[in-house]
Amino acid sequence: MLLHRLLKEEEGQTLVEYGLLVALIALVVIAALTILGRKVANTFNTINANLP
């Protein structure tokens, strides 16, 4: 009975799918911030170096 109920229940599957989506979005955001952060830092360093 427990196995039958677990196979028919979809709430757990949905929760796992949302968890995976949140993890994937977090990884994409972290990667984007890492890449953009370096570019922004380089831009500010270039501007600062060219100021009198």
PyMOL Python script that loads the backbone (N, CA, C, O; Angstrom):
from pymol import cmd

cmd.read_pdbstr("""\
ATOM      1  N   MET A   1       0.813  -1.204   0.000  1.00  0.00           N
ATOM      2  CA  MET A   1       0.000   0.000   0.000  1.00  0.00           C
ATOM      3  C   MET A   1       0.853   1.263   0.000  1.00  0.00           C
ATOM      4  O   MET A   1       0.546   2.219  -0.713  1.00  0.00           O
ATOM      5  N   LEU A   2       1.921   1.274   0.795  1.00  0.00           N
ATOM      6  CA  LEU A   2       2.779   2.461   0.879  1.00  0.00           C
ATOM      7  C   LEU A   2       3.445   2.728  -0.460  1.00  0.00           C
ATOM      8  O   LEU A   2       3.494   3.871  -0.913  1.00  0.00           O
ATOM      9  N   LEU A   3       3.957   1.685  -1.096  1.00  0.00           N
ATOM     10  CA  LEU A   3       4.605   1.848  -2.390  1.00  0.00           C
ATOM     11  C   LEU A   3       3.606   2.332  -3.442  1.00  0.00           C
ATOM     12  O   LEU A   3       3.928   3.196  -4.257  1.00  0.00           O
ATOM     13  N   HIS A   4       2.415   1.782  -3.421  1.00  0.00           N
ATOM     14  CA  HIS A   4       1.377   2.208  -4.367  1.00  0.00           C
ATOM     15  C   HIS A   4       1.035   3.685  -4.166  1.00  0.00           C
ATOM     16  O   HIS A   4       0.878   4.431  -5.133  1.00  0.00           O
ATOM     17  N   ARG A   5       0.921   4.097  -2.909  1.00  0.00           N
ATOM     18  CA  ARG A   5       0.588   5.486  -2.607  1.00  0.00           C
ATOM     19  C   ARG A   5       1.724   6.424  -3.023  1.00  0.00           C
ATOM     20  O   ARG A   5       1.468   7.515  -3.532  1.00  0.00           O
ATOM     21  N   LEU A   6       2.976   6.006  -2.809  1.00  0.00           N
ATOM     22  CA  LEU A   6       4.112   6.842  -3.183  1.00  0.00           C
ATOM     23  C   LEU A   6       4.224   7.003  -4.690  1.00  0.00           C
ATOM     24  O   LEU A   6       4.611   8.067  -5.173  1.00  0.00           O
ATOM     25  N   LEU A   7       3.893   5.961  -5.435  1.00  0.00           N
ATOM     26  CA  LEU A   7       3.967   6.044  -6.883  1.00  0.00           C
ATOM     27  C   LEU A   7       2.874   6.938  -7.467  1.00  0.00           C
ATOM     28  O   LEU A   7       3.080   7.564  -8.506  1.00  0.00           O
ATOM     29  N   LYS A   8       1.726   7.003  -6.818  1.00  0.00           N
ATOM     30  CA  LYS A   8       0.618   7.822  -7.326  1.00  0.00           C
ATOM     31  C   LYS A   8       0.715   9.270  -6.865  1.00  0.00           C
ATOM     32  O   LYS A   8       0.156  10.159  -7.509  1.00  0.00           O
ATOM     33  N   GLU A   9       1.413   9.523  -5.765  1.00  0.00           N
ATOM     34  CA  GLU A   9       1.478  10.871  -5.207  1.00  0.00           C
ATOM     35  C   GLU A   9       2.446  11.721  -6.019  1.00  0.00           C
ATOM     36  O   GLU A   9       3.581  11.311  -6.264  1.00  0.00           O
ATOM     37  N   GLU A  10       2.005  12.891  -6.433  1.00  0.00           N
ATOM     38  CA  GLU A  10       2.829  13.746  -7.282  1.00  0.00           C
ATOM     39  C   GLU A  10       3.351  14.978  -6.551  1.00  0.00           C
ATOM     40  O   GLU A  10       4.160  15.716  -7.113  1.00  0.00           O
ATOM     41  N   GLU A  11       2.926  15.219  -5.341  1.00  0.00           N
ATOM     42  CA  GLU A  11       3.380  16.415  -4.630  1.00  0.00           C
ATOM     43  C   GLU A  11       4.883  16.391  -4.396  1.00  0.00           C
ATOM     44  O   GLU A  11       5.554  17.413  -4.540  1.00  0.00           O
ATOM     45  N   GLY A  12       5.406  15.244  -4.040  1.00  0.00           N
ATOM     46  CA  GLY A  12       6.844  15.117  -3.814  1.00  0.00           C
ATOM     47  C   GLY A  12       7.640  15.350  -5.088  1.00  0.00           C
ATOM     48  O   GLY A  12       8.700  15.974  -5.062  1.00  0.00           O
ATOM     49  N   GLN A  13       7.124  14.846  -6.203  1.00  0.00           N
ATOM     50  CA  GLN A  13       7.795  15.049  -7.483  1.00  0.00           C
ATOM     51  C   GLN A  13       7.812  16.521  -7.845  1.00  0.00           C
ATOM     52  O   GLN A  13       8.829  17.030  -8.317  1.00  0.00           O
ATOM     53  N   THR A  14       6.721  17.202  -7.636  1.00  0.00           N
ATOM     54  CA  THR A  14       6.637  18.616  -7.957  1.00  0.00           C
ATOM     55  C   THR A  14       7.606  19.412  -7.104  1.00  0.00           C
ATOM     56  O   THR A  14       8.271  20.322  -7.599  1.00  0.00           O
ATOM     57  N   LEU A  15       7.689  19.075  -5.829  1.00  0.00           N
ATOM     58  CA  LEU A  15       8.599  19.767  -4.931  1.00  0.00           C
ATOM     59  C   LEU A  15      10.041  19.560  -5.373  1.00  0.00           C
ATOM     60  O   LEU A  15      10.837  20.498  -5.341  1.00  0.00           O
ATOM     61  N   VAL A  16      10.382  18.360  -5.779  1.00  0.00           N
ATOM     62  CA  VAL A  16      11.741  18.082  -6.256  1.00  0.00           C
ATOM     63  C   VAL A  16      12.019  18.859  -7.537  1.00  0.00           C
ATOM     64  O   VAL A  16      13.112  19.398  -7.709  1.00  0.00           O
ATOM     65  N   GLU A  17      11.053  18.922  -8.422  1.00  0.00           N
ATOM     66  CA  GLU A  17      11.246  19.667  -9.674  1.00  0.00           C
ATOM     67  C   GLU A  17      11.457  21.151  -9.389  1.00  0.00           C
ATOM     68  O   GLU A  17      12.340  21.771  -9.981  1.00  0.00           O
ATOM     69  N   TYR A  18      10.662  21.727  -8.494  1.00  0.00           N
ATOM     70  CA  TYR A  18      10.858  23.134  -8.132  1.00  0.00           C
ATOM     71  C   TYR A  18      12.226  23.344  -7.490  1.00  0.00           C
ATOM     72  O   TYR A  18      12.887  24.351  -7.745  1.00  0.00           O
ATOM     73  N   GLY A  19      12.646  22.402  -6.665  1.00  0.00           N
ATOM     74  CA  GLY A  19      13.968  22.502  -6.045  1.00  0.00           C
ATOM     75  C   GLY A  19      15.079  22.486  -7.076  1.00  0.00           C
ATOM     76  O   GLY A  19      16.039  23.250  -6.978  1.00  0.00           O
ATOM     77  N   LEU A  20      14.947  21.608  -8.072  1.00  0.00           N
ATOM     78  CA  LEU A  20      15.947  21.552  -9.137  1.00  0.00           C
ATOM     79  C   LEU A  20      15.952  22.831  -9.968  1.00  0.00           C
ATOM     80  O   LEU A  20      17.013  23.318 -10.358  1.00  0.00           O
ATOM     81  N   LEU A  21      14.773  23.371 -10.238  1.00  0.00           N
ATOM     82  CA  LEU A  21      14.703  24.630 -10.990  1.00  0.00           C
ATOM     83  C   LEU A  21      15.355  25.770 -10.221  1.00  0.00           C
ATOM     84  O   LEU A  21      16.086  26.574 -10.800  1.00  0.00           O
ATOM     85  N   VAL A  22      15.095  25.844  -8.928  1.00  0.00           N
ATOM     86  CA  VAL A  22      15.692  26.901  -8.104  1.00  0.00           C
ATOM     87  C   VAL A  22      17.212  26.751  -8.079  1.00  0.00           C
ATOM     88  O   VAL A  22      17.935  27.743  -8.169  1.00  0.00           O
ATOM     89  N   ALA A  23      17.692  25.527  -7.959  1.00  0.00           N
ATOM     90  CA  ALA A  23      19.138  25.290  -7.955  1.00  0.00           C
ATOM     91  C   ALA A  23      19.760  25.690  -9.296  1.00  0.00           C
ATOM     92  O   ALA A  23      20.829  26.299  -9.323  1.00  0.00           O
ATOM     93  N   LEU A  24      19.104  25.354 -10.396  1.00  0.00           N
ATOM     94  CA  LEU A  24      19.612  25.704 -11.713  1.00  0.00           C
ATOM     95  C   LEU A  24      19.641  27.220 -11.905  1.00  0.00           C
ATOM     96  O   LEU A  24      20.619  27.767 -12.416  1.00  0.00           O
ATOM     97  N   ILE A  25      18.578  27.888 -11.499  1.00  0.00           N
ATOM     98  CA  ILE A  25      18.524  29.350 -11.612  1.00  0.00           C
ATOM     99  C   ILE A  25      19.621  29.978 -10.764  1.00  0.00           C
ATOM    100  O   ILE A  25      20.266  30.934 -11.195  1.00  0.00           O
ATOM    101  N   ALA A  26      19.840  29.450  -9.562  1.00  0.00           N
ATOM    102  CA  ALA A  26      20.885  29.975  -8.687  1.00  0.00           C
ATOM    103  C   ALA A  26      22.259  29.816  -9.337  1.00  0.00           C
ATOM    104  O   ALA A  26      23.084  30.727  -9.270  1.00  0.00           O
ATOM    105  N   LEU A  27      22.507  28.672  -9.960  1.00  0.00           N
ATOM    106  CA  LEU A  27      23.796  28.466 -10.623  1.00  0.00           C
ATOM    107  C   LEU A  27      23.999  29.435 -11.783  1.00  0.00           C
ATOM    108  O   LEU A  27      25.097  29.957 -11.976  1.00  0.00           O
ATOM    109  N   VAL A  28      22.950  29.672 -12.548  1.00  0.00           N
ATOM    110  CA  VAL A  28      23.045  30.604 -13.678  1.00  0.00           C
ATOM    111  C   VAL A  28      23.301  32.016 -13.178  1.00  0.00           C
ATOM    112  O   VAL A  28      24.115  32.738 -13.753  1.00  0.00           O
ATOM    113  N   VAL A  29      22.619  32.417 -12.116  1.00  0.00           N
ATOM    114  CA  VAL A  29      22.814  33.761 -11.558  1.00  0.00           C
ATOM    115  C   VAL A  29      24.231  33.913 -11.015  1.00  0.00           C
ATOM    116  O   VAL A  29      24.873  34.938 -11.244  1.00  0.00           O
ATOM    117  N   ILE A  30      24.720  32.912 -10.304  1.00  0.00           N
ATOM    118  CA  ILE A  30      26.078  32.980  -9.762  1.00  0.00           C
ATOM    119  C   ILE A  30      27.103  33.067 -10.890  1.00  0.00           C
ATOM    120  O   ILE A  30      28.048  33.851 -10.809  1.00  0.00           O
ATOM    121  N   ALA A  31      26.924  32.273 -11.934  1.00  0.00           N
ATOM    122  CA  ALA A  31      27.847  32.320 -13.071  1.00  0.00           C
ATOM    123  C   ALA A  31      27.802  33.679 -13.758  1.00  0.00           C
ATOM    124  O   ALA A  31      28.843  34.235 -14.107  1.00  0.00           O
ATOM    125  N   ALA A  32      26.611  34.210 -13.952  1.00  0.00           N
ATOM    126  CA  ALA A  32      26.475  35.513 -14.612  1.00  0.00           C
ATOM    127  C   ALA A  32      27.111  36.615 -13.768  1.00  0.00           C
ATOM    128  O   ALA A  32      27.805  37.480 -14.301  1.00  0.00           O
ATOM    129  N   LEU A  33      26.881  36.591 -12.468  1.00  0.00           N
ATOM    130  CA  LEU A  33      27.476  37.610 -11.605  1.00  0.00           C
ATOM    131  C   LEU A  33      28.994  37.493 -11.563  1.00  0.00           C
ATOM    132  O   LEU A  33      29.695  38.503 -11.501  1.00  0.00           O
ATOM    133  N   THR A  34      29.493  36.286 -11.595  1.00  0.00           N
ATOM    134  CA  THR A  34      30.944  36.098 -11.602  1.00  0.00           C
ATOM    135  C   THR A  34      31.556  36.680 -12.868  1.00  0.00           C
ATOM    136  O   THR A  34      32.551  37.402 -12.808  1.00  0.00           O
ATOM    137  N   ILE A  35      30.964  36.369 -14.005  1.00  0.00           N
ATOM    138  CA  ILE A  35      31.491  36.862 -15.282  1.00  0.00           C
ATOM    139  C   ILE A  35      31.325  38.379 -15.374  1.00  0.00           C
ATOM    140  O   ILE A  35      32.274  39.088 -15.710  1.00  0.00           O
ATOM    141  N   LEU A  36      30.133  38.874 -15.079  1.00  0.00           N
ATOM    142  CA  LEU A  36      29.888  40.310 -15.176  1.00  0.00           C
ATOM    143  C   LEU A  36      30.666  41.082 -14.114  1.00  0.00           C
ATOM    144  O   LEU A  36      31.106  42.206 -14.356  1.00  0.00           O
ATOM    145  N   GLY A  37      30.834  40.485 -12.953  1.00  0.00           N
ATOM    146  CA  GLY A  37      31.581  41.152 -11.889  1.00  0.00           C
ATOM    147  C   GLY A  37      33.011  41.424 -12.300  1.00  0.00           C
ATOM    148  O   GLY A  37      33.545  42.499 -12.027  1.00  0.00           O
ATOM    149  N   ARG A  38      33.634  40.462 -12.953  1.00  0.00           N
ATOM    150  CA  ARG A  38      35.001  40.647 -13.435  1.00  0.00           C
ATOM    151  C   ARG A  38      35.067  41.746 -14.493  1.00  0.00           C
ATOM    152  O   ARG A  38      35.976  42.577 -14.481  1.00  0.00           O
ATOM    153  N   LYS A  39      34.099  41.745 -15.403  1.00  0.00           N
ATOM    154  CA  LYS A  39      34.097  42.756 -16.463  1.00  0.00           C
ATOM    155  C   LYS A  39      33.875  44.153 -15.887  1.00  0.00           C
ATOM    156  O   LYS A  39      34.526  45.113 -16.300  1.00  0.00           O
ATOM    157  N   VAL A  40      32.959  44.257 -14.937  1.00  0.00           N
ATOM    158  CA  VAL A  40      32.695  45.563 -14.316  1.00  0.00           C
ATOM    159  C   VAL A  40      33.923  46.034 -13.538  1.00  0.00           C
ATOM    160  O   VAL A  40      34.285  47.209 -13.600  1.00  0.00           O
ATOM    161  N   ALA A  41      34.560  45.127 -12.811  1.00  0.00           N
ATOM    162  CA  ALA A  41      35.764  45.488 -12.071  1.00  0.00           C
ATOM    163  C   ALA A  41      36.866  45.942 -13.027  1.00  0.00           C
ATOM    164  O   ALA A  41      37.555  46.924 -12.751  1.00  0.00           O
ATOM    165  N   ASN A  42      37.038  45.244 -14.136  1.00  0.00           N
ATOM    166  CA  ASN A  42      38.044  45.652 -15.126  1.00  0.00           C
ATOM    167  C   ASN A  42      37.722  47.019 -15.712  1.00  0.00           C
ATOM    168  O   ASN A  42      38.621  47.835 -15.919  1.00  0.00           O
ATOM    169  N   THR A  43      36.450  47.272 -15.979  1.00  0.00           N
ATOM    170  CA  THR A  43      36.051  48.569 -16.518  1.00  0.00           C
ATOM    171  C   THR A  43      36.353  49.679 -15.525  1.00  0.00           C
ATOM    172  O   THR A  43      36.896  50.712 -15.916  1.00  0.00           O
ATOM    173  N   PHE A  44      36.020  49.499 -14.261  1.00  0.00           N
ATOM    174  CA  PHE A  44      36.313  50.527 -13.265  1.00  0.00           C
ATOM    175  C   PHE A  44      37.813  50.719 -13.079  1.00  0.00           C
ATOM    176  O   PHE A  44      38.278  51.842 -12.884  1.00  0.00           O
ATOM    177  N   ASN A  45      38.571  49.629 -13.139  1.00  0.00           N
ATOM    178  CA  ASN A  45      40.020  49.753 -13.021  1.00  0.00           C
ATOM    179  C   ASN A  45      40.624  50.520 -14.202  1.00  0.00           C
ATOM    180  O   ASN A  45      41.552  51.311 -14.032  1.00  0.00           O
ATOM    181  N   THR A  46      40.087  50.275 -15.392  1.00  0.00           N
ATOM    182  CA  THR A  46      40.548  51.000 -16.580  1.00  0.00           C
ATOM    183  C   THR A  46      40.212  52.480 -16.468  1.00  0.00           C
ATOM    184  O   THR A  46      41.051  53.331 -16.764  1.00  0.00           O
ATOM    185  N   ILE A  47      39.005  52.790 -16.047  1.00  0.00           N
ATOM    186  CA  ILE A  47      38.598  54.191 -15.864  1.00  0.00           C
ATOM    187  C   ILE A  47      39.458  54.850 -14.818  1.00  0.00           C
ATOM    188  O   ILE A  47      39.912  55.978 -15.005  1.00  0.00           O
ATOM    189  N   ASN A  48      39.690  54.159 -13.712  1.00  0.00           N
ATOM    190  CA  ASN A  48      40.497  54.739 -12.639  1.00  0.00           C
ATOM    191  C   ASN A  48      41.934  54.974 -13.083  1.00  0.00           C
ATOM    192  O   ASN A  48      42.550  55.968 -12.699  1.00  0.00           O
ATOM    193  N   ALA A  49      42.465  54.071 -13.884  1.00  0.00           N
ATOM    194  CA  ALA A  49      43.845  54.232 -14.358  1.00  0.00           C
ATOM    195  C   ALA A  49      43.981  55.394 -15.330  1.00  0.00           C
ATOM    196  O   ALA A  49      45.044  56.007 -15.420  1.00  0.00           O
ATOM    197  N   ASN A  50      42.900  55.702 -16.064  1.00  0.00           N
ATOM    198  CA  ASN A  50      42.976  56.777 -17.055  1.00  0.00           C
ATOM    199  C   ASN A  50      42.616  58.147 -16.496  1.00  0.00           C
ATOM    200  O   ASN A  50      42.746  59.149 -17.200  1.00  0.00           O
ATOM    201  N   LEU A  51      42.175  58.210 -15.268  1.00  0.00           N
ATOM    202  CA  LEU A  51      41.866  59.493 -14.656  1.00  0.00           C
ATOM    203  C   LEU A  51      43.185  60.186 -14.239  1.00  0.00           C
ATOM    204  O   LEU A  51      44.137  59.524 -13.824  1.00  0.00           O
ATOM    205  N   PRO A  52      43.221  61.510 -14.355  1.00  0.00           N
ATOM    206  CA  PRO A  52      44.465  62.212 -13.955  1.00  0.00           C
ATOM    207  C   PRO A  52      44.710  62.185 -12.457  1.00  0.00           C
ATOM    208  O   PRO A  52      45.708  62.729 -11.984  1.00  0.00           O
TER     209      PRO A  52
END
""", "prot")
cmd.dss("prot")
cmd.show_as("cartoon", "prot")
cmd.util.cbc("prot")
cmd.orient("prot")
